[in-house]
């Protein structure tokens, strides 16, 4: 059972990020995101990316290279989505 601490950290970070994400991010009809709310949401998702990065490193060190590589690919997709959200919020 490798990387249990990192898995818990990912779960906690993910829960925090989801809690900080307003319904707007899930496609609900609402006014545009306020910059302060968007910044808080974005920072919460950065926490998820960091936690996932530590999990990926742990998986690599545990010899689970394929799982680590798959996770890194998903991290890159998440980073791309985050950048898209960041760019869509008025400054």
HELIX and SHEET records of a PDB file:
HELIX    1   1 UNK A    4  UNK A   20  1                                  17    
HELIX    2   2 UNK A   23  UNK A   26  5                                   4    
HELIX    3   3 UNK A   35  UNK A   61  1                                  27    
HELIX    4   4 UNK A   65  UNK A   88  1                                  24    
END                                                                             
